[in-house]
Amino acid sequence: MASSKKKKRSGEKEESSNKIESKLKVLYSDKEVVVMTAPNEEELKQILLDLLSEKPMNLKELHSYLSGIASEDKIRKALSDLAEKNMVTMLDDGRYAKLG
């Protein structure tokens, strides 16, 4: 049972990673490596909104999807900006959820 859950999570993470990568400009690609531009602030906010539209997540979970793309500080700042605009909220358990 645990292995099927792990596979499901891996599949969900891979699907979300593909969505994220499709939004970024690819600078170089070969069989072993893909080099992309890092998202600017607005792109990062949109990526976060897309991720949070799937399910509420805490900062650690969001960072795991965006590792190598955005630092934890940039993610935190983007979430703060989105919260100020009432686009996301922090739930009592520390997870962020998209509003609306």
N, C-alpha and C positions, 0 to 999 in steps of 0.2 A: 504494500500500500504506500509506504513512504517513497519508494522509487517512482511510482506513477505520479505522486504529487510533485516530486522534484522535476520529473520530465515536463509536467504541465507548467510549472513555474519557469523552467528553462525555455519552454516554447513561448510563453507569454513575454518573457524578457527579450528573447530573440526577436519576436514580432515588434515589440516596442522599439528595440534598438534599430531595426530596419526602418521604422517610421522616422526615427530621429535622424538617422544617416541620410534618408532621402531628402531632408530639409537643408542639409549642409552641402556646400560646394566641394566637390572632389577635386583635389589638386593633382593626385597621382594614384594610380591603382595598378597592381599586378596580382599574381596568384597568391602571394603571401601577405601583402600589406596594402592598406588603403589610407591615404593621407587626405584629411579634410580640413577646411577652415573651421575655427572655433566659432560658435554662434555669437552674434552681437547681443546686446541686452534685450532688444525686442524679440529676436529669434529665440533666445533662451526662455523668455516669458511665455511665448507661444508653445514651445516644447513642453514646459512645465504644465501649462493648461491642458495640453493634449494628454499628458501622462495622468494628470489628476482627473480627467474626465472618465478614465477607465476605472479608477478606484482611489479612495483616499490613501495617502502615503505619508510616512514620516520623512524627515530630512535624510536619514541614513538610506532609506529605500530609494529616494529620488537620486541621491548621489551615486548609488550603485548603478543606476541606469545611465548616468551622465559622467561616470568616471572617465577621465582622459579627455573629456569634452569641456567640462566646466568645474571649477573648484567649488568646494562646499561654501565658501564665503560668497561667491557670485550667485550660487543657488539661493542662499539665505537672503541676499539683498533683493534678488528678483522676486522671491516669495513675499518679502516685506512690501515691496512696491505693489504687487498684485493685491495684497491684503488691504493696503491703503485705498486702493481703487475698488474695494469690495468685490473682487473677482475670485478670491480664495479666502478661506477662513481656517483657523487652527482649531481643531476639535479638542475636547477635554483630554483625550488620550495622547495628544501631541502630534497627531496626523493632520496633514493639510487636505482640504477638500475644496473642489471647485464649486463656486456658487453659480446658480442660474442655469 
